[in-house]
Amino acid sequence: MKVVIAGGGTGGHIFPAVAIGHALQRLQPGTELLFVGANGKMEMEKVPQEGFRIVGLDIAGFNRSNLLKNITLPFKLWKSRQQANAVIRDFQPDAVVGVGGFASFPMLYAAQSKGIPTLIQEQNSFAGKSNKILGKKAAAICVAYDGMDRFFPKDKIIVTGNPVRARIAHAHITRDEGVAAFNLDPARKTVLVVGGSLGAKTINEAIAAGLKTITNWGLQVIWQTGKLFTEEARKAAALYGRQVVVQEFIKNMEYAYAAADMVVSRAGALASAELCIAGKPVIFVPYPFAAEDHQTSNALALVEHNAAMMVKDNDADTDLVKKLDTLVHDEQMQELMAANIVKHGIKDADERIAKKVIAISRK
C-alpha cells in the first residue's frame, strides 16, 4: 500500500501526521509512505527526523498582516497544484491523507480530481474553509469533536480523536520522575506553561510579569517559551534559581506533563488532545488569529464540561495570573477539572485513523 500524508506548518499538524504514519506501518507492514509539506516550514526538518521521506510544495497561505506579500500567491497556488499533480503521477498513491496546513489542500485536491480516495483528519472543533471544500469529495473525515456534521456530510464522519505521539499517549512516567527530569523540587507544586511549538507572546509576557507572584505562592514553573522569547524569559527567571526552568522547546514533553500539577497552554488541537490524555487541570489562552478562531472553539468544548478554564488572549496580561491564583488555591477545583478532562482523552486515535485509511485505499 502506498499512502501520501500531506500537511504541516506547526507541531499541531506535524506530530499527528507522524503518528498516523507510524500507525500505518504497524498495522500494515510494508506500507510505503510519502509526506508532503510546504517548503520552508518546520515539517521539512521534523518529518525526516522521524525517519520518513518528505517532499515540499511551493505554497503559502494568505498573509493578513502584510497584503503586499500576497502578490505572488496566485502563482504559488498554481505552481503547488502542478507539483501536487507530479507527486500523484510519480508516487501513484492508493490513498491521500490531509492533516491540515498549507500543503494539505493542493495535495488532496489533486488526488480527488484523479479519483484517488482521500481522508481528512480535521483536528479542530471548527472546520476551516479548505477542509469544508475538500470534505464534499473525501472518502472519510476523521474528527475529534461532536457536532462536526455542521461542516461535513454526516455519513462520512468518524469520531477518532486527535493522534498523539505514542510516547505521550502511552507514557507511564511518575510525577517524581517528571520532576527529576527538570531538576525541580518534588515538594513544590509545578505549573507547566506552553505556548505551542512556536511560543506565545501574550502568555510569555503575562508569566514574565507575574513570576514573582507565582513563585511567592510556592509554585515552581516549567516554561516553554519558543525561540523569540527565550532570552527575555531566562533573564526574568534568573532571580528564582531552580524554581523556574526555561526551555525554548521541550523535547521530552511526556516528562513535563508528568511533572505538572496544572498547565497554562494555547488551545491548539494537539495540545488539547495531549492534555486530555495527561489529565491535568488547564487554563487555556486561545490564539485569537487562528483560522476561524478555532482555538477558542477547542477550548470552549472543554470549558463547557468543567474540564478546563479559559482566558481570552487580549485579557492575558491582566487576568491570566489572577485565574491561576484561583486554580492554585482551590484543590477541589483542580481535582474536578482533572477528572473531567481525562474523560475526553483518546489514546488510540492514530490507529483508528490508520484503519480507516486502509479501509478506503484503492485495492
DOVOKE-291503 format. One record per residue (C-alpha): residue number from 1; x, y, z. Coordinates in steps of 0.1 Angstrom, whole numbers, plus 5000, padded with zeros to 4 digits. Example, Ala and Ser with C-alpha at 12.3 -4.5 7.8 and 13.67 -1.06 7.14 Angstrom:
+-----+------+------+------+
: seq :    u :    v :    w :
+-----+------+------+------+
:   1 : 5123 : 4955 : 5078 :
:   2 : 5137 : 4989 : 5071 :
+-----+------+------+------+
***
This chain:
+-----+------+------+------+
: seq :    u :    v :    w :
+-----+------+------+------+
:   1 : 5000 : 5000 : 5000 :
:   2 : 5012 : 5035 : 4991 :
:   3 : 5000 : 5065 : 5011 :
:   4 : 5007 : 5102 : 5009 :
:   5 : 5003 : 5122 : 5041 :
:   6 : 5001 : 5159 : 5034 :
:   7 : 5002 : 5190 : 5057 :
:   8 : 5022 : 5207 : 5084 :
:   9 : 5033 : 5242 : 5093 :
:  10 : 5032 : 5237 : 5131 :
:  11 : 5038 : 5209 : 5155 :
:  12 : 5000 : 5207 : 5158 :
:  13 : 4998 : 5193 : 5123 :
:  14 : 5032 : 5175 : 5121 :
:  15 : 5030 : 5153 : 5151 :
:  16 : 4996 : 5139 : 5143 :
:  17 : 5008 : 5132 : 5107 :
:  18 : 5038 : 5113 : 5120 :
:  19 : 5017 : 5094 : 5145 :
:  20 : 4994 : 5083 : 5116 :
:  21 : 5024 : 5072 : 5096 :
:  22 : 5038 : 5051 : 5124 :
:  23 : 5004 : 5035 : 5130 :
:  24 : 5000 : 5026 : 5093 :
:  25 : 5034 : 5009 : 5093 :
:  26 : 5025 : 4990 : 5125 :
:  27 : 4991 : 4978 : 5112 :
:  28 : 5002 : 4972 : 5076 :
:  29 : 5039 : 4964 : 5075 :
:  30 : 5055 : 4973 : 5042 :
:  31 : 5033 : 5003 : 5037 :
:  32 : 5052 : 5029 : 5016 :
:  33 : 5047 : 5065 : 5029 :
:  34 : 5055 : 5098 : 5013 :
:  35 : 5049 : 5130 : 5033 :
:  36 : 5042 : 5163 : 5015 :
:  37 : 5048 : 5196 : 5032 :
:  38 : 5054 : 5233 : 5024 :
:  39 : 5090 : 5243 : 5016 :
:  40 : 5105 : 5264 : 5043 :
:  41 : 5082 : 5251 : 5070 :
:  42 : 5092 : 5231 : 5101 :
:  43 : 5079 : 5198 : 5087 :
:  44 : 5107 : 5197 : 5062 :
:  45 : 5131 : 5193 : 5092 :
:  46 : 5109 : 5174 : 5117 :
:  47 : 5095 : 5146 : 5094 :
:  48 : 5129 : 5133 : 5082 :
:  49 : 5140 : 5132 : 5119 :
:  50 : 5112 : 5106 : 5124 :
:  51 : 5127 : 5086 : 5095 :
:  52 : 5101 : 5095 : 5068 :
:  53 : 5106 : 5108 : 5033 :
:  54 : 5091 : 5142 : 5026 :
:  55 : 5088 : 5165 : 4995 :
:  56 : 5080 : 5202 : 4996 :
:  57 : 5055 : 5222 : 4977 :
:  58 : 5060 : 5259 : 4970 :
:  59 : 5029 : 5270 : 4988 :
:  60 : 5020 : 5298 : 5013 :
:  61 : 4988 : 5310 : 5029 :
:  62 : 4971 : 5343 : 5027 :
:  63 : 4990 : 5369 : 5046 :
:  64 : 4966 : 5391 : 5066 :
:  65 : 4992 : 5413 : 5082 :
:  66 : 5010 : 5423 : 5050 :
:  67 : 4988 : 5423 : 5020 :
:  68 : 5016 : 5431 : 4996 :
:  69 : 5031 : 5397 : 5003 :
:  70 : 5000 : 5381 : 4987 :
:  71 : 5010 : 5394 : 4952 :
:  72 : 5028 : 5361 : 4944 :
:  73 : 5000 : 5339 : 4960 :
:  74 : 4981 : 5331 : 4927 :
:  75 : 5014 : 5319 : 4911 :
:  76 : 5023 : 5298 : 4942 :
:  77 : 4988 : 5282 : 4942 :
:  78 : 4992 : 5273 : 4905 :
:  79 : 5027 : 5260 : 4910 :
:  80 : 5018 : 5239 : 4941 :
:  81 : 4989 : 5224 : 4921 :
:  82 : 5014 : 5213 : 4893 :
:  83 : 5038 : 5199 : 4919 :
:  84 : 5009 : 5180 : 4936 :
:  85 : 4999 : 5165 : 4903 :
:  86 : 5036 : 5154 : 4898 :
:  87 : 5036 : 5137 : 4932 :
:  88 : 5004 : 5118 : 4923 :
:  89 : 5019 : 5108 : 4889 :
:  90 : 5052 : 5097 : 4902 :
:  91 : 5042 : 5081 : 4935 :
:  92 : 5008 : 5067 : 4925 :
:  93 : 4993 : 5065 : 4960 :
:  94 : 4964 : 5043 : 4970 :
:  95 : 4951 : 5070 : 4994 :
:  96 : 4960 : 5105 : 5004 :
:  97 : 4956 : 5118 : 5039 :
:  98 : 4953 : 5155 : 5047 :
:  99 : 4962 : 5167 : 5083 :
: 100 : 4958 : 5205 : 5077 :
: 101 : 4984 : 5231 : 5068 :
: 102 : 4994 : 5247 : 5035 :
: 103 : 5003 : 5216 : 5016 :
: 104 : 4971 : 5197 : 5025 :
: 105 : 4947 : 5215 : 5001 :
: 106 : 4966 : 5212 : 4968 :
: 107 : 4976 : 5176 : 4975 :
: 108 : 4940 : 5164 : 4984 :
: 109 : 4925 : 5185 : 4956 :
: 110 : 4949 : 5169 : 4931 :
: 111 : 4941 : 5134 : 4944 :
: 112 : 4903 : 5140 : 4943 :
: 113 : 4905 : 5152 : 4907 :
: 114 : 4921 : 5119 : 4898 :
: 115 : 4897 : 5097 : 4917 :
: 116 : 4921 : 5087 : 4944 :
: 117 : 4905 : 5081 : 4979 :
: 118 : 4912 : 5109 : 5004 :
: 119 : 4909 : 5111 : 5041 :
: 120 : 4907 : 5144 : 5060 :
: 121 : 4919 : 5145 : 5096 :
: 122 : 4901 : 5175 : 5110 :
: 123 : 4917 : 5183 : 5143 :
: 124 : 4897 : 5213 : 5154 :
: 125 : 4861 : 5218 : 5167 :
: 126 : 4856 : 5244 : 5140 :
: 127 : 4865 : 5233 : 5105 :
: 128 : 4884 : 5255 : 5082 :
: 129 : 4873 : 5266 : 5047 :
: 130 : 4897 : 5244 : 5029 :
: 131 : 4886 : 5212 : 5046 :
: 132 : 4849 : 5221 : 5042 :
: 133 : 4855 : 5223 : 5004 :
: 134 : 4875 : 5191 : 5004 :
: 135 : 4850 : 5173 : 5026 :
: 136 : 4824 : 5171 : 4998 :
: 137 : 4846 : 5146 : 4979 :
: 138 : 4865 : 5130 : 5007 :
: 139 : 4860 : 5093 : 5013 :
: 140 : 4862 : 5098 : 5051 :
: 141 : 4866 : 5126 : 5076 :
: 142 : 4881 : 5118 : 5110 :
: 143 : 4872 : 5143 : 5137 :
: 144 : 4879 : 5148 : 5174 :
: 145 : 4847 : 5167 : 5185 :
: 146 : 4810 : 5162 : 5184 :
: 147 : 4787 : 5182 : 5162 :
: 148 : 4810 : 5183 : 5132 :
: 149 : 4781 : 5175 : 5108 :
: 150 : 4775 : 5213 : 5107 :
: 151 : 4806 : 5213 : 5085 :
: 152 : 4808 : 5179 : 5068 :
: 153 : 4784 : 5152 : 5053 :
: 154 : 4773 : 5132 : 5083 :
: 155 : 4778 : 5098 : 5067 :
: 156 : 4815 : 5105 : 5061 :
: 157 : 4823 : 5115 : 5097 :
: 158 : 4842 : 5091 : 5121 :
: 159 : 4850 : 5103 : 5156 :
: 160 : 4885 : 5091 : 5162 :
: 161 : 4901 : 5118 : 5184 :
: 162 : 4933 : 5135 : 5175 :
: 163 : 4965 : 5114 : 5172 :
: 164 : 4990 : 5120 : 5200 :
: 165 : 5027 : 5109 : 5200 :
: 166 : 5029 : 5074 : 5213 :
: 167 : 5054 : 5083 : 5240 :
: 168 : 5028 : 5107 : 5254 :
: 169 : 4997 : 5086 : 5248 :
: 170 : 5012 : 5055 : 5264 :
: 171 : 5035 : 5071 : 5290 :
: 172 : 5040 : 5055 : 5324 :
: 173 : 5061 : 5082 : 5340 :
: 174 : 5057 : 5090 : 5377 :
: 175 : 5055 : 5126 : 5389 :
: 176 : 5088 : 5121 : 5408 :
: 177 : 5104 : 5110 : 5375 :
: 178 : 5090 : 5140 : 5357 :
: 179 : 5101 : 5165 : 5384 :
: 180 : 5136 : 5149 : 5385 :
: 181 : 5139 : 5153 : 5347 :
: 182 : 5138 : 5191 : 5352 :
: 183 : 5158 : 5192 : 5384 :
: 184 : 5128 : 5205 : 5404 :
: 185 : 5117 : 5201 : 5440 :
: 186 : 5092 : 5173 : 5444 :
: 187 : 5077 : 5190 : 5475 :
: 188 : 5065 : 5220 : 5454 :
: 189 : 5035 : 5221 : 5430 :
: 190 : 5045 : 5226 : 5394 :
: 191 : 5029 : 5247 : 5367 :
: 192 : 5037 : 5239 : 5331 :
: 193 : 5035 : 5269 : 5307 :
: 194 : 5034 : 5261 : 5270 :
: 195 : 5025 : 5284 : 5241 :
: 196 : 5027 : 5258 : 5213 :
: 197 : 5058 : 5248 : 5194 :
: 198 : 5065 : 5284 : 5183 :
: 199 : 5057 : 5301 : 5216 :
: 200 : 5030 : 5326 : 5225 :
: 201 : 5039 : 5363 : 5231 :
: 202 : 5009 : 5372 : 5253 :
: 203 : 5013 : 5341 : 5276 :
: 204 : 5051 : 5347 : 5279 :
: 205 : 5047 : 5384 : 5288 :
: 206 : 5020 : 5376 : 5314 :
: 207 : 5041 : 5349 : 5330 :
: 208 : 5072 : 5371 : 5330 :
: 209 : 5053 : 5399 : 5347 :
: 210 : 5038 : 5375 : 5372 :
: 211 : 5068 : 5353 : 5381 :
: 212 : 5073 : 5370 : 5415 :
: 213 : 5037 : 5364 : 5425 :
: 214 : 5037 : 5328 : 5411 :
: 215 : 5069 : 5318 : 5429 :
: 216 : 5057 : 5335 : 5461 :
: 217 : 5028 : 5310 : 5461 :
: 218 : 5055 : 5283 : 5464 :
: 219 : 5049 : 5272 : 5429 :
: 220 : 5077 : 5261 : 5405 :
: 221 : 5075 : 5266 : 5368 :
: 222 : 5084 : 5247 : 5336 :
: 223 : 5082 : 5273 : 5309 :
: 224 : 5084 : 5266 : 5271 :
: 225 : 5089 : 5300 : 5255 :
: 226 : 5095 : 5294 : 5218 :
: 227 : 5126 : 5309 : 5201 :
: 228 : 5117 : 5346 : 5202 :
: 229 : 5112 : 5349 : 5240 :
: 230 : 5139 : 5326 : 5253 :
: 231 : 5165 : 5351 : 5263 :
: 232 : 5140 : 5375 : 5279 :
: 233 : 5124 : 5346 : 5299 :
: 234 : 5159 : 5335 : 5311 :
: 235 : 5166 : 5370 : 5324 :
: 236 : 5133 : 5371 : 5342 :
: 237 : 5138 : 5336 : 5356 :
: 238 : 5174 : 5342 : 5368 :
: 239 : 5161 : 5357 : 5401 :
: 240 : 5144 : 5324 : 5411 :
: 241 : 5171 : 5298 : 5407 :
: 242 : 5159 : 5263 : 5401 :
: 243 : 5123 : 5273 : 5409 :
: 244 : 5118 : 5283 : 5372 :
: 245 : 5130 : 5262 : 5343 :
: 246 : 5131 : 5279 : 5309 :
: 247 : 5133 : 5260 : 5277 :
: 248 : 5129 : 5272 : 5241 :
: 249 : 5113 : 5238 : 5231 :
: 250 : 5106 : 5209 : 5254 :
: 251 : 5116 : 5177 : 5236 :
: 252 : 5106 : 5154 : 5265 :
: 253 : 5071 : 5167 : 5268 :
: 254 : 5059 : 5134 : 5284 :
: 255 : 5081 : 5142 : 5314 :
: 256 : 5068 : 5178 : 5316 :
: 257 : 5032 : 5165 : 5317 :
: 258 : 5042 : 5140 : 5344 :
: 259 : 5058 : 5168 : 5365 :
: 260 : 5029 : 5193 : 5361 :
: 261 : 5002 : 5197 : 5386 :
: 262 : 4985 : 5223 : 5364 :
: 263 : 4991 : 5238 : 5329 :
: 264 : 4988 : 5271 : 5311 :
: 265 : 4985 : 5264 : 5273 :
: 266 : 4973 : 5276 : 5239 :
: 267 : 4943 : 5256 : 5227 :
: 268 : 4956 : 5240 : 5195 :
: 269 : 4941 : 5207 : 5187 :
: 270 : 4973 : 5187 : 5195 :
: 271 : 4978 : 5205 : 5229 :
: 272 : 4942 : 5199 : 5238 :
: 273 : 4944 : 5162 : 5229 :
: 274 : 4976 : 5157 : 5248 :
: 275 : 4962 : 5175 : 5279 :
: 276 : 4931 : 5153 : 5278 :
: 277 : 4953 : 5122 : 5280 :
: 278 : 4976 : 5138 : 5306 :
: 279 : 4946 : 5146 : 5327 :
: 280 : 4959 : 5179 : 5342 :
: 281 : 4938 : 5210 : 5351 :
: 282 : 4945 : 5236 : 5324 :
: 283 : 4939 : 5272 : 5318 :
: 284 : 4937 : 5278 : 5280 :
: 285 : 4947 : 5310 : 5264 :
: 286 : 4935 : 5305 : 5228 :
: 287 : 4954 : 5321 : 5199 :
: 288 : 4928 : 5346 : 5186 :
: 289 : 4941 : 5347 : 5150 :
: 290 : 4939 : 5310 : 5142 :
: 291 : 4917 : 5303 : 5112 :
: 292 : 4880 : 5307 : 5121 :
: 293 : 4891 : 5313 : 5157 :
: 294 : 4892 : 5275 : 5161 :
: 295 : 4914 : 5276 : 5192 :
: 296 : 4886 : 5294 : 5211 :
: 297 : 4861 : 5267 : 5199 :
: 298 : 4886 : 5240 : 5210 :
: 299 : 4889 : 5255 : 5245 :
: 300 : 4851 : 5261 : 5249 :
: 301 : 4844 : 5224 : 5240 :
: 302 : 4862 : 5215 : 5273 :
: 303 : 4853 : 5246 : 5294 :
: 304 : 4816 : 5238 : 5290 :
: 305 : 4822 : 5203 : 5305 :
: 306 : 4840 : 5219 : 5335 :
: 307 : 4872 : 5203 : 5322 :
: 308 : 4892 : 5235 : 5317 :
: 309 : 4894 : 5272 : 5323 :
: 310 : 4899 : 5299 : 5297 :
: 311 : 4914 : 5334 : 5295 :
: 312 : 4910 : 5355 : 5263 :
: 313 : 4943 : 5364 : 5247 :
: 314 : 4937 : 5401 : 5250 :
: 315 : 4930 : 5397 : 5287 :
: 316 : 4960 : 5376 : 5295 :
: 317 : 4981 : 5405 : 5308 :
: 318 : 4955 : 5413 : 5335 :
: 319 : 4936 : 5380 : 5340 :
: 320 : 4960 : 5351 : 5335 :
: 321 : 4978 : 5353 : 5368 :
: 322 : 4945 : 5360 : 5386 :
: 323 : 4929 : 5329 : 5371 :
: 324 : 4960 : 5309 : 5380 :
: 325 : 4956 : 5322 : 5416 :
: 326 : 4921 : 5309 : 5417 :
: 327 : 4931 : 5275 : 5405 :
: 328 : 4962 : 5271 : 5426 :
: 329 : 4943 : 5278 : 5458 :
: 330 : 4913 : 5256 : 5451 :
: 331 : 4924 : 5219 : 5452 :
: 332 : 4888 : 5207 : 5449 :
: 333 : 4886 : 5225 : 5415 :
: 334 : 4919 : 5210 : 5404 :
: 335 : 4906 : 5175 : 5411 :
: 336 : 4873 : 5182 : 5394 :
: 337 : 4889 : 5196 : 5362 :
: 338 : 4915 : 5168 : 5361 :
: 339 : 4887 : 5141 : 5364 :
: 340 : 4866 : 5158 : 5337 :
: 341 : 4893 : 5165 : 5311 :
: 342 : 4907 : 5129 : 5312 :
: 343 : 4872 : 5117 : 5301 :
: 344 : 4879 : 5133 : 5267 :
: 345 : 4913 : 5116 : 5261 :
: 346 : 4916 : 5090 : 5233 :
: 347 : 4949 : 5071 : 5233 :
: 348 : 4945 : 5051 : 5201 :
: 349 : 4934 : 5078 : 5177 :
: 350 : 4964 : 5071 : 5154 :
: 351 : 4953 : 5035 : 5149 :
: 352 : 4916 : 5044 : 5145 :
: 353 : 4926 : 5067 : 5116 :
: 354 : 4951 : 5043 : 5101 :
: 355 : 4925 : 5016 : 5100 :
: 356 : 4902 : 5039 : 5081 :
: 357 : 4930 : 5048 : 5056 :
: 358 : 4935 : 5011 : 5050 :
: 359 : 4898 : 5006 : 5045 :
: 360 : 4894 : 5034 : 5019 :
: 361 : 4926 : 5028 : 4999 :
: 362 : 4924 : 5016 : 4963 :
: 363 : 4929 : 4979 : 4961 :
+-----+------+------+------+
***
